[in-house]
């Protein structure tokens, strides 16, 4: 992991949206993996209109930080975790 990267588990926390290969999905469910999470546990459910995408813990195992807030999965998919901007 690069020195300026954020661990995937931290990037997932509070994500309102997840960009998957350039397509932005809204998070329907996010569970940050922990010591009790097994390989086939669902950790993310994402929606874009009628389209739903699901990731299990094994999908996210060994994700590599590639810079600019992006993570490359073993499958080759590129993820970015996004949240609503807050203006005070």
Helices and strands as residue ranges (DSSP letters): H 8-12, E 17-20, E 23-30, E 42-48, E 51-56, H 57-60, E 64-67, E 70-72, E 78-82
